[in-house]
Amino acid sequence: MNGLMQAGLETGVPVLSVSLTPHQYQDTEHHNAIYRKHFVDKGMEAAEAVLKLKRVVIAA
């Protein structure tokens, strides 16, 4: 993370990183359904963060 933050500071371009790591994952239909939804939800949250950041950068 330090390298990503440093790259953003040096270039003036925000750098974001998202890690989606399941805890205690088991390859079952039940877990696949839970994690599929979780990954979609977290992906949408990450996309929303990017859009918010873009608005802040444009406004500056």
Secondary structure, DSSP 8 states (H G I E B T S, - for coil): -HHHHHHHHHHS----------SS---SHHHHHHHHHHHHHHHHHHHHHHHHHHHHHHH-
